[in-house]
Amino acid sequence: MPYLQPASSRRASAVPQPTRIAQAMALLHGSAAMLLALMPAAALAQSAPLAGTAAAAPEAVIVTGARALGRTVANSAAPVDVIGARQLLATGKLNLLEALDAALPSFNLPARVQPDLGSIVRAGQLRNLDPSHTLVLINGKRRHTTAIVNEDGFPGSVASDLSLIPTGAIARVEILRDGASAIYGSDAIAGVINIILKSDDSASASTQLGSTYEGDGSNGYVRLDGGRRLGEGGFVHVGAEVNRQGIAVRNFALNPGYLSYPAVRVSDGQPVKLGPNNSLPAGAVPNSAEAGRNSNPWRNTGVPQSTTVALSANAGYDLGEQVQLYGFGTFAQRDAKSAQNFRLPNSIFNNNKGLLALYPDGFTPYETTKENDFGLTAGIKGESGAWSWDLSATYGRDDIDAGVEHSANYSLVYPGGPTDFYVGNQRYSRLTTNADLRRQLAVDGLAAPLDLSLGLEYSHEAQQRSAGEPASYFGAGSSSLSGYLPVDASDTARHNYAAYVGLGLKPLPQLLLDTALRAEKYSDFGNKVAGRLSARYDLDAVYALRGTVSNGFHAPSLVTQSYSNTSDHAGVPYTLAQPNSAAARALGAQALKPEQSRNYTAGLTINPTPTLRLAVDAYQIRVDDRLGVSSDIGIDRSSGQALDGSGQPLSAAQAATVEALLRGAGLTVGNGLVAHYFQNVGDTRTRGLDLTAEDVLNVAGGKLRWNAALNLNKTSLLRTAPLPAALQGLPNIDTLNKAAEYDLLYRAPSDKEIVALAYENGAWSVNLRQTRYGKLKRLNNVTGGDYHLRAEWVTDASVGYQVSRGINLTVGANNLFNRKPQQLPREARSAANLAQYSGAYDNSGPLGVLGGYYYARATVQF
């Protein structure tokens, strides 16, 4: 858990229901009782230095969300959480992304939002907003994003990949759950995550191994880091990490009556394709191979396998008493492969009979990535008279080669055709240079010197997308992920300039005001100005009020604007067109606009004792011109009947209208063609509440630290963008269809509560974390209504023993009681799904389908 001097403060129109507050308090008391019951009697009689999870001290100086000196968690005008290195370790998670999800109630990490590359490159969301609405910094400097754009779960989103930052090299993470675009620019609508790298001369090594309760999905890591002083005024701290995630599978078996192999015609003994929903066609008998078939061949529900190697370095050297050179960087290499839909023998028979010689029992294609990601910052800072100054340059790059293994291209000749394909390359880079100045000014009438900050920034972004090998895009293309076509290759760039000014002042001893104004000019969409006013008023030594009013924006990613893709669906091309392309424009697309926000927060902090701290913060975030994706526009004749992009039948007149529109856009229809594009879909408003508390107690000769936090949030759709004129009158075409609307509004649970307890006595330590994920609202695609996935309680626990002063051994379990999401209601499953599978999960929630996970960890401090 982070230090719980909360993480956001925005005004909401409603307060939490008393039942939810009662649930949180009952959770706290119940967890405390469980912890004490689990504690070994021997441990309660010992005393030793604390060795487990510890909350950040309230006087810890923070660097996120304010340019002024001396801001702490306790006196900040905006709420900031701080998660220390030991807290990250204590989560038992494989990487930083998963650790933040375990620690922050307002953070939601969907188990798996989409298939394809989105199952490998994952991102979390703050306050049910888009992952790209959270800005990521390292040591206060902007980090680059991934090169992969989300197509389905968060359409058009391009976020920073937190799982590629070596966790063992992190000193702490500061999370500002308050929009800070006026300070940092684009991407800070939902908040800011600032990762502070270690800079001391300590050293540590840690290794962890674990597995799911079912014995698959084994994972683990080795982390090493160490630092040393360079003379009297320098330091260097380096880290290295290797982690591996094994595949875990939670697919349901096929129904006994659902056939896999082509049937055998009675009249001549020849194979024939199966009937609807793989039923037995008239005049045929089941293939004899059905008797020995794999009844559970699907492997794409669970977690894919990956191996990540990550390195980091952080260094500084004093050139004198008032000037320091500094630099830091990270590098990561990740190889991953994700199982996709199983291709049944009947499907192979229907598409390429020669391929049965290679895959007589079907095949599972694996999408693969080979990724190299690095970021490097170099700078010089110092003091000149009353001014503090900082000049820096940051370069980051993400480079991903995509491929498909154990696959095929139905348009090629088999045997003899390839089964592994190079799909293409995607790259993104960003160069950012900053010049920052800061000083204090004595002003008559103020209770403290005024903090003045100002600065300039220039950034240059570039992205390239390269085509795959010809075999990967020829004809139908490589199965599961078709190669990038030469026409989809791109090479684009943009730049922007920014200037900011900030003032921090205390008109009264008990009143702090923090203001900022930032102007930016982008080469592709123009000018933006963001402003912010934060205030904190100390009523007395115990109570304080705080609040923020701000506006912000998220510039459409260069990767999003430049992305296009074409894939084959049973002989029908499905195209995601660039919004600025001639074809997309003819279908109603417009240039993407920045998403713009107005943020309001209000909060109360209470510190009744030196250790007990409580806070409640309400927030409202309105985001205009949210990014989404258009409806599927087109016609599909692959089944012999004219269907539209949503699979609904078209009349002859409707089919003619759709074909005329496509041809007018310069597209070749053939047996059909379906197109869509990224677009601004409308305006949303998110209201919520953060309630946080923490304390340290002396219990049975040891120390008990507890943290409790709750997040409530609700997102509403205020406006839907008008349907483009070119699409008006077409059947089943909306700016925002129902499925896309539900993804936009209900991806995260409406509430999430976490209580963390850490008891330490002598050489023993026990950590217990109880998390409640609220109900999830989901669309019933069959009836058009909705259904809810029930709330779930998840327990994480670990026990550690300090073998010696520097060696700690820990065993633990995440999801101790093996909780899994409920299955889809039968009425929400299509006829095809009911015919094929014996069950079905919704794997889009935060709980995931893997169930319990146990681990053992050894940590050595040098």
N, C-alpha and C positions, 0 to 999 in steps of 0.2 A: 504494500500500500504506500502511496505517496504521503508526504507530510500533508496533513489534512486541514491546512489553512486554505480554503477551497480553491477550486480551479475555475470558477466562472462566476460572473455576477451580472446576470441580465434579467431585466424585469419580465415577469410573466403575469398574465391576467388571472391566473388561478393558483391556489395553494395546494399542496399535496393532500390527498385524502387522508383523514386520520387513520384509516385502516392500514395504509402503507407505512405511515410513521410507526404505528404499533408493530407492524411486521418487522421493521428494521430493529426496533428495540428488543422484540422477542428474539430475533436472530442473534443480537449481541449477547443477551443473557444465556440463551441456549448454547451458543458457541463457547462461552466462558466455562459453563458447567462441563461441557464435553472435554475441553482442554484439561481442566483440573482432574477429571476422571481418568484421562489417559496418562497423566503424569506418573512416572515411576516413583515409588516412595523413596528410593535412594536418592533420586535427583532432588527431591524437595528438601533434603537435609544438607545440601552442599552450597558453596558460594564460589563464584569465579567471575572473571570479566565477561561482559556480554559478548556473545558470538553469533547471534542470529539477526533476524530482521530488526532494524532500528529506524525510527522515523527521523527525518531531517530536523535538526534543531531549528526553533523559530527564529534564532538570530542569524541563520545561514544567509550570507549575502547572495543575492540573485542577480543575474545579468539579463534576464529575459523580460521584455515588456516595458522597460524604462531605460533611458539614456543616462539618468542621474546616478551619482555615486551613492553607495551606502544603503541601497534599498535591500530590505530583508523580506523574508516570507511573512514576518509578523507585521511589518509596517507598510507593505506595498499597497498602492491604491487599487490595483487590480489583483485578483486572486491567482496565485501561482502554486502549483504542486511541485515538490521536489522528491524524486525517487533516487536513492543512493545505490551504489554498486552492490552492497550487501543485500538490499531489497530485491534488486534484479536477479541476483543469484538465488535467493530464497524462493522465487517463484517456481523453480524447477523447469523452466521453459527453455526451448532450444535456441531461441534468438530474441532480439530486442522487440520485434513486432509482437510476438506472442506474450512476452513479459509485460508489455504495456497493457495488453488486453486483460491480463490477470490483475493488474494493479489499479486500473482507472475505470470507475463506473460509467463515465461518459464516453468511453472508447468502445467501439464495436468492431470486432473482427469476424466477418462471416466465415463460416467453415469453408465453403466453396461457393463463390458467387456464380461462376460460369465454368464451362469446360475449356478446352484448348489452352492457350498460353496463360489465360487468366487463372488457371489452377496452379501455376508455378509462380507468377509474379503477382503477389497478393498485396492488399493495402487495407488499412482500417479507417474507420470514420469517427470523427468527434461529433457528438451531439446530433447524430443521424443526418449529417450533411455529407457531401461528397468527399472521398479521400483527398482529392486535389484541392479542397478548401482548407487544408491544414498545411502550414508552412513548416518545413524542417530545416533547422540550422545545426551546424557543428561549430562549437566554440563561438557562437554568435554570427557565423557567416553562412549565407544561403547555400543549401545543398541542391545539387541537380536532381532531376527526376529520372524515372526509368524511360526507356525507349519504346515501351509497349503501351499501346492505347487499349483501354477496355472497350469492348464492343457491346456487351450484353448487360452485366450486372450493374455497372456504373458507366453508362454509355458516354464515350468521349473523354473519360477521366484518365489523366496521366499524373501519377503521384510519385513521391519519393519512396524508394524501397528500403524500409527500415531493417529488413532482415539481412541486409548486406553489410551492416556496420558491426564490427567485432565487439561483442558485449563485454568481454573481459577487460577492454581498454577504457571503459566508460567510468568516469568518476561519479557522475550523477546526470539525471535528466530533469530539465525544468520544463513544465508544461503550463503554458499560459492559455487557459480556455476562455480567451477573450479576444475578439477580433483586433488585430494590430496592424492593419494595412497601412495606417498613417505612419507607422514606424518602419515596417519592413517591406511594404509594397504588396504586389499581387500574391495570392494564395493564402492569406492569413484570415480569411472570413470566419472560419470556425475556431482557429487558435494557432498556437505556435508550439512546436516541440523543439527544444534546444538541447543538444547532446554535448555535454562538457567532457572532454577527454582527460584522462589522468595526466598529471604533471609532476607527481612527487617522485621520490627515489625508492619507493617500495617495489616489491616483486611478489608475484603470486603465480600459482599453477592450479588448475582445476580440471577434473575430468568427470564426466557423468555418463552413465549408460542406463538405458531403460527400455521398456517394451510395453505394449498394450496387454491387457489381461488375457487377450486371445492369442498372444504369442507372436503377432505380426507387428508391423509398424515400428520395429526397433529403431531407436535413435540414440545419439550421444554426441559428445563433443570433447575436445581437448582445448583448453585456453591457457595461454602463457602471456604474461606481461611483466615488464620490469623497467625501472628508471634509474637514472643516476644524475648527479650534479656535474655540471661542466664548469669547473673552476668556482669562483665566488659568485658569479651572476648568471649561470646558465643551467639548463636542464634538458634532458631528453627522456622520453618515455615511449616505449614501443610495445606493441601487442601482436599476438598471432593467435589464430583460431581456426580449427577445422571442425565442422559439424556434418553429420550425415543423418538423413531421414530415410528409413526404409519404407517400402510400399505397404499399405494396409488396405484391405478390401472388405467392404460391407454391403456388397450387392446382394439382392434377393435372387433366389433360384427361379428358373423357368417353371411355369406351370406344366404338369405332366402332359396335358393335351396340346401344348404349343409345340409344334414340330420344328426341327432344325434343318433337316436334310430335304432335298427335293424328293417328292413322292415317286413311286414306281407305278407306271401305267400297267394295268392288268393285261390289256390286250397284247402288248408286245414287250413288256419288261423294261421299257425305256424310262429314264428319269423325266419327270415333268415338274414344273414349278408349283409351289403350294398355293392354296387358295387364300382368301382374305384372312388376315390375322394368323397366317401360317397354319391354316386348317387343311384338312385332307380334301383334295379336289375329287369330283365325281369320277368314277372309273379307275381309281388308283388305290394303292395300299401304302402304308408307311414304309419308308426305307429301312432296311434291316439294320443300318448303322444307328438308328434311333435307340436301340437297346443298349448300346455302349457309350452313348453321348455324355458329355460333360453337362450336367444339369444346372450348373452355375458358372457359366463362362465369362460373365461380365466382370470387369476389374476396375471400373472407373468411379465407384463411389467409395470414398475413404480418403487416403492421402497419397500423393505421388512420391516417388523417390528422388532424392537430391543429395548432392555433396557440395559443400561450400567451404572454400578456403578464404580467409579474410586477414588482412594485415592493417596495422595502423602505426602512425608515428606522430608524436607531438613534441615540439622542441622550441626553446627560446634561448637567446643569449644577449646579455647586457653589453652594449658597446660603451656604456658609461653609466653614470648614475641616473640619467634621465632618458636614455634611448635603448630600446630593445628590438633586436631582430627576432622574428618568430615564424614558425611554419608548422603545418600539420597536414596529414593526408591519410586517406584510406584506400585500400585496394581489395577487391573481392573477385573471386572466380567461382562461378556456380555452374555445375553440370546437373541437369535435371531431365527427367522423362516422366510423362504423364499418360496413363492408359486412357484410351478413348473407347467409344462404343464397339462392342464385339461384332464382327462381320460373320453372320451365320452362313453355313454352306449353301443354303437356299439362295441367299443374296448373291453369293459368288456365282452360282449356277445361272442366275438371271442376268448377270452383267458380264461375265467373262468365264466361259466354261473351261478354258485352258488353265485357268488359275487354280482349279480344283486339284490338279496334279501337284501343286505346291502347297496348297492349304486345304486338304480334303475335309478337315474338321472345322474350318473357319479360322479366323485370325483376329487378334487384338492389335491394332496399330498404336504406336506410342509416339506422341509428339515430344520432341526433344529441344532443349536449349543449351547452348554453350555461351556463357555470358562472362564478359570482363567489364568490371565497373571500377572506376577510380575517381578520386577527388583530391585536389592539392591546393592548399592555400599558403601564400607567402606574404609577409608584411613587415612593416616597421612602425613602431609606435613610440611615443615619448612625451616629454613635457618641455614646453618652451614658454617661459614666463608663467602666466596664469593659465595658459592653454594646455589641454591634453589633446594629442592628435594621433591619428591612426590611418596609415595608408596600406591598402592590401589588394591582392588580386587572387581570385579563386577560379579554378578551372575544374570542371567535372565532365565525365563522359561515361555513357553506358552503351555497350556494344554487344548485340545479341545475334548469334547465328541460330536460326530455327531449322528444324528438320523433322523427318518422320522415319521411324524404324518399324520393321516387321509389318510393312504395309504393301500396297500395290497400286497401280494405276490401271483401272479397268479398260482404258483405251489402248493399252499396250498389249503386245503379244506375249502370252505365257504358255508354256515355260520359256524362260530365257529373259524375261523382263526384270527390271530392278525391283527390289523390295525395300531399299533404304533410299531416301531422297533428301537432297539439300533444298530446303524451302525458300531460303533467302536470308538477308541480313537487315537488321534495323539498328540505327545508331542515333544517339542524341548527345549534344554537348552544349555546355554553357560556360562562358567566360564572364566573370563579374569583377569589376574594379570598384573600390570604395575609397572615399576620402572623408574621414569623420573628425570633427572638432568638438571640444567640450570644455567648458570652464564654469566657475562659480563667480557670481557677481554680488557684491554687497549693495543692497538697495534699501534705502531708508523706508521704514514703515513695515518691512517684512520681518517675520519672526525668525527667518533663517536666510542664508545667502540663496540667491536665485540660481538654479541650474540651467544653463543654456547649452544646447547641443544643435549642431547643424552638420549637413553633409551632402555629398554628391555621389552618384552611382551611375555607372555605365555597364550595360550587359549586352552580350552578343550570343545569340542562340543559333544552332544549326542542327539539321536532321537530314539523314540520308536513308533511303530504303532501296535495297538492291534486289533484283529479280533472282529467283531460284534457278536451278538447273532445268533445262527444257523438259526433261522427263517428268518433273514435278508439276508442271502446269499444262502439259500437252493434253488435249482432249478433256477427259473428266478430271484430270489432275490426281495427285497422290491422295489416297483415301485418308480421310479425317482432317487433313490440313493441306489444301492445295497450294502449290508453289506460287510465290508472288510473280505476277505477270510483268513482262517488260513495261507494259503500259502503266502499271501501278508503281513503278520505280519513281523516286522523287529525290530532289536535292534542293532544300530551301533553307533560308536563313532570315533572321530579323534582329533588330537591335532596339534598345530603349535607353532613354536618359531619365534620371530622377534627381530630385533635390528635396531635402527635408529640413525642417527646423522643429525643435522641441524646447519646451519650457517647463521646468518643475519649480514650484514656489509654494511657500507657506505664508499666506496672509496673516494667519493666526497660529499660535503654537499648536493648536489641536486640528488645524485644517491643512491638508495637503492637496494641491492641484497639480495635475500632470497633463500637459497638452502637447499635441504634435500635429503637424501639417506636412503632407507629402504630395508632390506633383510629379507625374510621370508622363513621358511621351513615347509611345510605341510606334515603330515604323510601319506597322501593318493595320492598326485600328485607331490610332490617335491618342488623345490626351485623357488623363484621369487625375483627379485630385481626391485625396482621402484625408480626413481630419479626425481628431480624437480628443476628448476631454474626460479625464478620470479624476475623481475626487475621493478623499478619505477624511472623515471627521471623527476624531476620538471623543466620544461623549464623556468618558472618564478612563480610568486605568483598565477597566474590564470590557466596556462596550465601545464598538466603533461601527460607523456606517460607511459604506463605500459604493461607488457606482461609476459607470462609464457610458458615454454616448459616443458613437463612432460610425463612420461609414467605411466601406472597403470594396474591393473588387477582386475578381479572379480573371486574369487574361486567358482567353482560349489558348490552349497549348499549341505550340508550333507543330508538334507531332500530330495532334488531333486535326488541325487544319489541313495537313499535308497527306493524311492517310486515305488510302483507297484499297479495296481488296475485292477479288473476284473468286468465287468458289463454285463448284459444280454440284448440283443437287439432282441426281438421276437424269443427267443430260440437260438440265436447265441452269443457266448461269444465275447466280445470286451476287449482286454487285453492291458494295458499299462505296458510293461515289464521293469524291472530294466535294465539300460544299461549294467551292469556287469553280468547279469544273463546268464546262458548257452543258454537259448532260444533266448534272444536278440542278443547275439554274433553270433549265427547260422544264424540270419536274417540280419547280417551286422553291428550290433551295435559295437561301440568302447567305451573305457573308456572316460568319459567327460574330456575335457581339460579346463583350465582357459580361460576366455575371456580376451584379452589383448588389451590395448588402447595406443594410442599416441595422446597427447593433445597439441594443439597450441592455444594461445590466444594473442590478441593485442588490446590495447585500448587507448583512449584519454579521459582525464577528464578536465572539464572546470568549474572554480569557479569564474565568473566575479564579483559577489557581495558577501557579507558575507552570504546571504541566498540562492542565486540562484546557483544550482549545476546541471551540465549536464555531461553526459558521453556516449560514444559509445564504445562498445566492440565487436570484432569479434572473432569467435572461430571455430576450426575444431577438431573433435574427430573421429579418426579412431578406430574401435573396430574389432579385428580379432577373429574368432571362436565364433561368436554369437551363443547363445543357442536357440534351437528350437525343433521341434518334427518331426519325420519321417512321411512319407506317411503311410496310412493304408495299411497293407500288409495282404492279406488273401482272403477268399472266403465266400460268404453268399448265402445259398440256401433256405432261409426262404420264399422267394416269389415263389419257385418252379423253378426258373431259376438261374443259376450260375452267381453271380455278384461278382465283385472284391470289395475291401475296399472302393472305391469311388463311388460304385453303378453302374458301367458300366458293360455291359454283357461280359462274358468270353466265348471264344470258348472251345470246348472239350479239345483241346490240351493245351490251356492256363490254364484251370481249373486243368488239371492233373499236370502241372508244378508247380502251386501254392500249390496244396495239397502235392506234394512231398517235396517242400521246408519246409512247416509247419511240416510235419511228421519228416523230418530230424532234425528239431529243437526240437524234443521231444514233440510236441504239438498234442493233440487229436482233429481231425478236426470235426468228427460227421456231424451235419447239416451245419457246417461252423465254421469258427473262423477268427477273424480279430485282428491283433496285430500291435502295434507301440511302439516307445520308444523315449526318449529325446536324442538329439544329437547336435553336433556343426554343424551349417548349412552353415556358410560362414562369409564374412567380409563386414562391412558397414562403410560408412563415413558420418558424420553429420556435416554440415556447417551452421553457423547461425550468427545472429547479435542481440545484445541487445542495445537498445537506451533508456536512462533514463534521467529524469529531475525532479527537484522539486524547489519550492520557497515558501516563506511566504510573504504575502502582507497585508498592512493595507487598508481595504475597508469599507467605510461607518461606521467608528467608531469601527469596529471589525477586526478580523484576518481571512484571507483566506489562507489556506494551500492547495497547489495543487501538485499532483504527476502525472507524466505521464511516461509510460513505454511501450516499444514495443519489441516483440521477433519475429524474422524471423528464420525459420530453414528448412533445406532440408536434408533428409537422402537418400543416394544412396547405392545400392548393388554393391560392387566392385568384389566380388568373391563368387561363390557357391561351397561348398564342393563337391568333386566327389561322385557319387553314389557308394555305396559299391558293390563289385564284386558279392556278393550273390544275389543282387537285379537287376543287369543289365539284360535287356531283358524282364523284367516283364512289362505288360501293365500298363499305368497310374501311374507309380511309379517315383517320382522325389525326389531329396534331399530336395527341397523346392518347394512345389506346389504354385500355383498362390495366393490362399487365404492366405497361411502362409506368402508369400512375402509381400502382401499388409498390413497384420497386422504388420509386422516388420518395414515397411517403412512409412506407412501413418496413424498410429493410432492417432497422435496428429494433430491439424490443422497446416498448414504451417506458419501461423502468428497469433499472439494474442496481442491485445493492451488493456491497462487499463489506464483510467484517473480517479483519485480520487480527489474530492474537499471536503474540510471541512471548513465551515464558522461558526464562533462563535462570538456571540455578546451578552453581558449580560448573562441572564440565558438561552438563546436559542442556540441551535446548529443544524446545518443542514449538513448532509453528503450525497454526491452523488458520485456514482461510475459507470462509463460507461465502459463496456467491449465489445470488438469485437473479436469474434471467426472467424478465417478465414475459407476458404472453406475446406471441407474434401473430400479426394479422396477415393473412395470405388470400390471394384470389383463387376462387374456384373456377378453373378454366372450363369446366363442364357445364355448370349451371349459370355462370356469370355472377354469382354471389360471392360470399367470402366465408372463410372458416378461420379458426384460431388454433395455433399450436400452444399447448398448455405451458404455464410457467414451470421452470425447472430450478431445483436447488442442487448446487454442486459443491462438494467438499474437497479441499486440498489439505493434506497434512504431511508433516515431516518431523523426524526426530534426529537430532544431531548430537555427536559426542566429541568433545575436544580432547583428542588423544594426547596432545602435548601443546605447548604454547603456540606452535605454528601449524598444527595438523588437525583438521576437522573431518570427521566422517559423518555422512548424512544419508539416511534412507527415507524415502517418501513416496507418496502416491498423489497424483492429480486425478480428480474425479474419482475419489475413493470408493464411492458406492455405485460406480459403473452406470451413471445416468446417461440415457440416450434420448434423442428427440422422439416424439411419438410418430407413428406412421401416418401417412396421408389418409384422411377419411376416404372410405370407399367411394362416396359420392363425388369426390374431387378427382378421381382417376378416370381417364378416358377408357373407352371400350377396348382400344388397342393395348393400353397398359394393363388392364384387368385380364385380358386374354394372355398376355405374355408373362407377367411376373407374379410371383406369389405374395409380394408385398412391395411397398415403396416408402422411402423416407423423403422428407424435405430437409435437404442438407444446407440450406441457405442461412440458417440461424447461427448464433455464436457457439452453441453447444457442440455441434458436430456429431458424427455417428461413430466415432472410434471407441467411446466408452472409457473405462479406467486405464490409467497408465502408471506404472511403478518405476522407480529409479533408485540408483545408488550413486553417491557423489563423494569424491575425495578432494579436499582443498588444502593447499599448502601455502602459508604466508611466510615470505623470507624476510 
